Amino acid sequence: MSRMTHLQGAVWFGSSRDGRPDQGKSSPQGRSSPRGNPRPDGYPPFNIELVPETADRPEALRITLAVAGFSREELQVTAGGGELVVEGRQSEAEDSVPREYLHRGIAARQFKRSFGLAHGVEVCEAELHNGLLTVELRRPRKAEPVRKVGIVSGGQD
């Protein structure tokens, strides 16, 4: 039910100890790939985009997850231990009349999606709007190092 996602081109995200991106931890079905790693099921789908630096804001990453059908109360975003974890748990609707579905194609399941974070990356905010959960990550700007400039003599002292 969880998936660890590491991105090859994004220097903000970590990787396994040998430098290769990590594989998924587990999936709801528990199936394994030929290499023995659990296959992720891809739910919920997500995008990761680079938000360019501006004069008043450092460069950022924005992770957007498609979580249609989940309310704010049913979602949880946590960060710690070098990992960003997004979880969704839908409560079963208790209708007075039981529903009989002829086709049930809308996903109504729990999920746990994990992203490995590089050292120093801050999770700034999360926003839910129109079924999309957006999480913004920033790496603080590094302060310019103070360096000592040597003084040379200009001939006459």
PABATI-170030 format. One record per atom (N, C-alpha, C, O): residue in one letter; z, y, x. Coordinates in pm, whole numbers, padded with zeros to 5 digits, always signed. Layout:
aZYX
...
END
This chain:
m+00000-00119+00081
m+00000+00000+00000
m+00000+00125+00085
m+00007+00235+00030
s-00007+00115+00215
s-00016+00236+00294
s-00135+00225+00387
s-00188+00116+00412
r-00174+00337+00438
r-00287+00338+00529
r-00261+00446+00633
r-00231+00560+00599
m-00272+00409+00759
m-00259+00505+00867
m-00399+00550+00904
m-00485+00467+00933
t-00422+00678+00904
t-00553+00731+00933
t-00548+00816+01059
t-00469+00910+01067
h-00630+00784+01156
h-00644+00865+01276
h-00790+00901+01289
h-00878+00820+01261
l-00815+01021+01332
l-00952+01068+01340
l-00996+01077+01484
l-00923+01130+01569
q-01113+01026+01513
q-01160+01023+01651
q-01192+01161+01704
q-01157+01190+01819
g-01254+01248+01628
g-01296+01377+01681
g-01191+01485+01672
g-01211+01593+01728
a-01081+01462+01607
a-00982+01566+01586
a-00870+01554+01688
a-00792+01458+01685
v-00862+01648+01778
v-00761+01642+01883
v-00621+01666+01830
v-00523+01645+01902
w-00608+01707+01708
w-00477+01733+01651
w-00409+01605+01610
w-00287+01602+01594
f-00484+01500+01593
f-00428+01375+01545
f-00407+01280+01661
f-00483+01281+01757
g-00305+01199+01651
g-00272+01104+01757
g-00361+00982+01753
g-00451+00969+01671
s-00332+00892+01845
s-00404+00766+01850
s-00309+00660+01900
s-00194+00689+01932
s-00356+00539+01907
s-00271+00430+01953
s-00239+00447+02101
s-00296+00533+02168
r-00149+00365+02151
r-00105+00378+02290
r-00218+00360+02390
r-00214+00417+02500
d-00319+00282+02354
d-00429+00260+02449
d-00539+00365+02436
d-00644+00353+02500
g-00517+00469+02353
g-00613+00578+02342
g-00715+00560+02233
g-00791+00653+02204
r-00720+00443+02171
r-00814+00421+02061
r-00749+00460+01930
r-00627+00450+01917
p-00826+00504+01832
p-00767+00536+01702
p-00701+00412+01642
p-00752+00301+01654
d-00586+00433+01577
d-00516+00322+01513
d-00594+00275+01391
d-00675+00348+01335
q-00568+00152+01351
q-00628+00094+01232
q-00529+00107+01117
q-00414+00144+01138
g-00574+00076+00996
g-00486+00085+00879
g-00368-00009+00891
g-00378-00115+00951
k-00253+00032+00832
k-00133-00052+00837
k-00139-00163+00733
k-00119-00280+00766
s-00167-00128+00610
s-00176-00229+00506
s-00252-00173+00388
s-00274-00053+00378
s-00290-00260+00299
s-00360-00218+00179
s-00299-00291+00060
s-00233-00393+00078
p-00321-00241-00061
p-00263-00306-00178
p-00303-00452-00192
p-00224-00534-00240
q-00425-00486-00151
q-00471-00623-00166
q-00420-00713-00055
q-00418-00836-00070
g-00379-00655+00058
g-00328-00734+00169
g-00435-00813+00242
g-00402-00900+00322
r-00562-00784+00218
r-00670-00854+00287
r-00677-00807+00431
r-00637-00695+00463
s-00727-00892+00517
s-00737-00856+00658
s-00881-00855+00703
s-00965-00929+00651
s-00909-00771+00801
s-01041-00768+00861
s-01050-00880+00962
s-00948-00943+00992
p-01169-00908+01017
p-01182-01015+01116
p-01092-00994+01238
p-01054-01092+01303
r-01057-00870+01271
r-00971-00844+01385
r-00824-00860+01350
r-00738-00843+01436
g-00794-00893+01226
g-00655-00913+01185
g-00589-00788+01132
g-00473-00793+01089
n-00660-00675+01133
n-00603-00552+01080
n-00627-00546+00930
n-00735-00582+00883
p-00528-00502+00853
p-00549-00490+00709
p-00661-00391+00679
p-00674-00289+00747
r-00740-00421+00578
r-00849-00332+00540
r-00798-00230+00440
r-00738-00268+00339
p-00820-00104+00466
p-00780-00003+00369
p-00875-00004+00250
p-00992-00041+00264
d-00826+00036+00134
d-00912+00036+00016
d-00973+00173-00010
d-01053+00186-00103
g-00938+00274+00068
g-01001+00405+00053
g-00946+00490-00059
g-01009+00590-00094
y-00832+00455-00117
y-00776+00532-00228
y-00649+00600-00183
y-00565+00535-00121
p-00631+00723-00210
p-00727+00816-00269
p-00824+00868-00163
p-00789+00876-00045
p-00945+00903-00204
p-01039+00959-00107
p-00989+01095-00058
p-00916+01164-00128
f-01030+01132+00064
f-00982+01259+00119
f-01088+01321+00209
f-01179+01253+00257
n-01074+01452+00231
n-01156+01528+00325
n-01062+01593+00425
n-00947+01622+00393
i-01110+01615+00545
i-01036+01692+00644
i-01133+01797+00697
i-01241+01765+00744
e-01092+01924+00687
e-01180+02031+00733
e-01107+02122+00831
e-00985+02137+00825
l-01183+02180+00919
l-01130+02274+01017
l-01139+02413+00956
l-01246+02456+00913
v-01026+02485+00953
v-01022+02622+00903
v-01020+02712+01026
v-00925+02709+01103
p-01124+02793+01046
p-01135+02873+01168
p-01020+02974+01184
p-00958+03017+01087
e-00997+03008+01308
e-00894+03106+01342
e-00938+03245+01297
e-01056+03279+01305
t-00842+03324+01249
t-00867+03464+01216
t-00770+03549+01297
t-00687+03496+01370
a-00781+03681+01285
a-00694+03770+01362
a-00547+03751+01327
a-00460+03764+01413
d-00519+03721+01201
d-00379+03709+01158
d-00333+03565+01138
d-00219+03542+01096
r-00419+03468+01167
r-00383+03329+01141
r-00447+03237+01244
r-00565+03251+01276
p-00369+03141+01298
p-00427+03048+01395
p-00519+02946+01326
p-00518+02932+01204
e-00597+02877+01407
e-00683+02771+01357
e-00598+02668+01281
e-00483+02643+01318
a-00654+02609+01177
a-00578+02515+01095
a-00667+02398+01056
a-00790+02404+01066
l-00603+02292+01010
l-00672+02179+00948
l-00628+02174+00804
l-00511+02200+00772
r-00720+02140+00716
r-00688+02126+00574
r-00727+01986+00531
r-00843+01946+00543
i-00629+01911+00481
i-00653+01778+00427
i-00652+01791+00276
i-00556+01841+00218
t-00758+01745+00211
t-00767+01750+00065
t-00780+01608+00013
t-00872+01536+00052
l-00688+01568-00075
l-00690+01434-00134
l-00721+01446-00282
l-00667+01534-00351
a-00808+01359-00333
a-00842+01356-00475
a-00736+01272-00547
a-00735+01150-00537
v-00647+01340-00620
v-00535+01272-00686
v-00535+01302-00836
v-00430+01330-00894
a-00652+01296-00897
a-00663+01323-01040
a-00571+01231-01118
a-00562+01111-01089
g-00503+01286-01216
g-00413+01207-01300
g-00269+01209-01254
g-00181+01161-01325
f-00242+01263-01135
f-00105+01273-01085
f-00053+01414-01108
f-00123+01512-01083
s+00070+01423-01156
s+00134+01554-01169
s+00205+01588-01039
s+00220+01503-00952
r+00249+01711-01027
r+00321+01755-00908
r+00447+01673-00887
r+00483+01643-00773
e+00513+01636-00995
e+00637+01557-00987
e+00612+01414-00941
e+00703+01349-00890
e+00490+01365-00957
e+00457+01227-00919
e+00404+01215-00777
e+00372+01105-00731
l+00393+01328-00707
l+00344+01329-00569
l+00455+01370-00474
l+00542+01449-00509
q+00449+01314-00353
q+00547+01349-00251
q+00475+01361-00117
q+00399+01272-00078
v+00500+01471-00046
v+00443+01494+00086
v+00559+01507+00183
v+00645+01593+00166
t+00562+01421+00287
t+00668+01427+00387
t+00605+01429+00526
t+00497+01374+00548
a+00675+01494+00617
a+00629+01500+00756
a+00748+01476+00846
a+00856+01533+00827
g+00730+01391+00945
g+00835+01363+01041
g+00796+01246+01128
g+00717+01161+01088
g+00852+01242+01247
g+00823+01131+01337
g+00678+01122+01376
g+00627+01013+01401
g+00608+01237+01383
g+00468+01236+01421
g+00375+01182+01314
g+00265+01135+01345
e+00417+01190+01189
e+00337+01132+01081
e+00347+01219+00955
e+00454+01269+00921
l+00235+01236+00888
l+00228+01301+00758
l+00206+01190+00657
l+00112+01111+00671
v+00291+01182+00554
v+00280+01077+00453
v+00265+01142+00316
v+00345+01228+00279
v+00163+01101+00243
v+00141+01146+00106
v+00154+01025+00016
v+00084+00925+00034
e+00245+01033-00082
e+00269+00922-00175
e+00248+00969-00318
e+00280+01083-00353
g+00196+00880-00399
g+00180+00906-00541
g+00233+00789-00622
g+00197+00674-00598
r+00320+00820-00717
r+00376+00717-00805
r+00367+00769-00949
r+00438+00861-00988
q+00278+00708-01025
q+00263+00749-01164
q+00363+00676-01250
q+00382+00555-01238
s+00427+00752-01338
s+00518+00689-01433
s+00436+00638-01550
s+00340+00702-01594
e+00473+00523-01598
e+00402+00465-01712
e+00430+00548-01836
e+00545+00573-01872
a+00324+00591-01901
a+00340+00668-02024
a+00393+00578-02134
a+00340+00470-02160
e+00498+00624-02197
e+00558+00546-02305
e+00509+00601-02439
e+00571+00690-02498
d+00397+00548-02484
d+00342+00591-02612
d+00412+00519-02725
d+00460+00407-02709
s+00418+00585-02840
s+00478+00520-02956
s+00388+00407-03006
s+00436+00310-03066
v+00258+00419-02982
v+00162+00315-03020
v+00101+00259-02892
v+00045+00334-02813
p+00111+00127-02871
p+00051+00070-02749
p-00100+00089-02749
p-00165+00083-02854
r-00157+00111-02631
r-00301+00132-02619
r-00370+00000-02588
r-00320-00084-02513
e-00487-00016-02648
e-00570-00131-02618
e-00699-00078-02555
e-00780-00016-02623
y-00715-00102-02426
y-00831-00051-02353
y-00948-00148-02366
y-00932-00268-02347
l-01066-00095-02397
l-01189-00173-02393
l-01246-00169-02252
l-01308-00265-02206
h-01224-00058-02184
h-01260-00044-02042
h-01160+00053-01980
h-01135+00160-02034
r-01103+00014-01867
r-01008+00101-01800
r-01060+00126-01658
r-01034+00048-01566
g-01133+00236-01642
g-01194+00268-01514
g-01127+00381-01439
g-01162+00408-01324
i-01031+00447-01501
i-00960+00556-01435
i-00844+00497-01357
i-00758+00428-01412
a-00843+00524-01228
a-00738+00469-01142
a-00602+00521-01185
a-00582+00642-01200
a-00510+00431-01204
a-00372+00466-01238
a-00283+00374-01155
a-00225+00279-01207
r-00274+00405-01028
r-00198+00318-00940
r-00123+00401-00838
r-00149+00520-00819
q-00031+00337-00775
q+00047+00402-00671
q-00031+00400-00541
q-00118+00315-00521
f+00000+00495-00453
f-00064+00494-00322
f+00031+00554-00220
f+00127+00624-00253
k+00001+00524-00096
k+00071+00583+00017
k-00031+00597+00129
k-00083+00497+00179
r-00059+00719+00168
r-00158+00747+00272
r-00087+00818+00386
r-00018+00918+00364
s-00102+00767+00509
s-00035+00823+00626
s-00137+00874+00727
s-00242+00814+00747
f-00104+00986+00789
f-00186+01046+00894
f-00099+01066+01017
f+00009+01125+01007
g-00143+01019+01132
g-00070+01042+01256
g-00095+01184+01304
g-00209+01230+01305
l+00012+01253+01344
l+00001+01391+01389
l+00033+01403+01537
l+00124+01337+01587
a-00042+01486+01606
a-00014+01513+01747
a+00111+01599+01757
a+00150+01665+01661
h+00173+01598+01873
h+00294+01676+01897
h+00267+01825+01875
h+00165+01877+01920
g+00356+01892+01806
g+00346+02035+01786
g+00272+02078+01661
g+00271+02197+01629
v+00211+01986+01588
v+00140+02022+01465
v+00241+02041+01354
v+00328+01956+01333
e+00230+02153+01282
e+00321+02183+01172
e+00250+02164+01038
e+00135+02204+01022
v+00320+02103+00944
v+00270+02093+00808
v+00319+02218+00737
v+00440+02235+00717
c+00228+02306+00699
c+00265+02438+00648
c+00289+02441+00498
c+00391+02493+00452
e+00196+02386+00422
e+00209+02393+00277
e+00124+02286+00211
e+00031+02232+00271
a+00158+02258+00087
a+00081+02165+00005
a+00062+02229-00131
a+00154+02291-00185
e-00058+02215-00187
e-00089+02275-00316
e-00169+02177-00400
e-00261+02113-00350
l-00133+02165-00527
l-00205+02080-00621
l-00279+02169-00719
l-00218+02250-00789
h-00412+02153-00724
h-00493+02236-00813
h-00614+02155-00860
h-00691+02104-00778
n-00629+02142-00991
n-00742+02071-01051
n-00760+01929-00996
n-00872+01886-00970
g-00650+01857-00978
g-00657+01718-00933
g-00679+01700-00784
g-00699+01588-00738
l-00676+01810-00708
l-00692+01803-00563
l-00564+01850-00496
l-00516+01961-00522
l-00508+01766-00410
l-00389+01802-00333
l-00436+01847-00196
l-00500+01772-00123
t-00404+01972-00162
t-00444+02030-00034
t-00321+02047+00053
t-00223+02108+00011
v-00327+01993+00175
v-00217+02005+00271
v-00273+02078+00393
v-00374+02036+00450
e-00207+02187+00433
e-00254+02264+00547
e-00167+02238+00669
e-00044+02240+00661
l-00233+02214+00781
l-00164+02185+00908
l-00203+02292+01009
l-00319+02336+01014
r-00107+02334+01090
r-00136+02432+01194
r-00072+02392+01325
r+00036+02333+01328
r-00139+02425+01429
r-00080+02415+01562
r-00055+02560+01603
r-00149+02639+01615
p+00071+02595+01624
p+00102+02735+01657
p+00026+02782+01780
p+00000+02705+01873
r-00009+02910+01779
r-00074+02968+01896
r+00021+02961+02014
r+00141+02985+02001
k-00035+02929+02126
k+00047+02927+02247
k+00059+03070+02299
k-00039+03144+02305
a+00180+03107+02335
a+00202+03239+02392
a+00135+03245+02529
a+00137+03148+02605
e+00077+03358+02559
e+00017+03376+02690
e+00125+03363+02796
e+00228+03429+02787
p+00104+03278+02895
p+00207+03263+02997
p+00220+03391+03081
p+00121+03456+03112
v+00343+03424+03115
v+00369+03539+03200
v+00347+03493+03343
v+00404+03394+03387
r+00265+03564+03414
r+00240+03526+03552
r+00263+03646+03642
r+00239+03761+03605
k+00310+03617+03757
k+00339+03721+03854
k+00210+03755+03928
k+00138+03666+03973
v+00182+03884+03940
v+00064+03931+04010
v+00109+03987+04144
v+00194+04076+04151
g+00054+03933+04249
g+00090+03979+04383
g+00038+04119+04411
g-00068+04158+04362
i+00113+04194+04491
i+00074+04330+04528
i+00033+04327+04675
i+00107+04280+04761
v-00085+04377+04701
v-00132+04385+04839
v-00123+04529+04885
v-00130+04622+04804
s-00108+04548+05011
s-00097+04684+05063
s-00237+04741+05080
s-00330+04671+05118
g-00250+04869+05052
g-00379+04936+05059
g-00401+05007+05191
g-00476+05105+05195
g-00343+04964+05295
g-00364+05025+05427
g-00241+05100+05474
g-00161+05044+05548
q-00224+05224+05434
q-00112+05309+05477
q+00007+05288+05384
q-00008+05288+05262
d+00126+05269+05442
d+00249+05254+05363
d+00329+05379+05364
d+00435+05385+05302
END
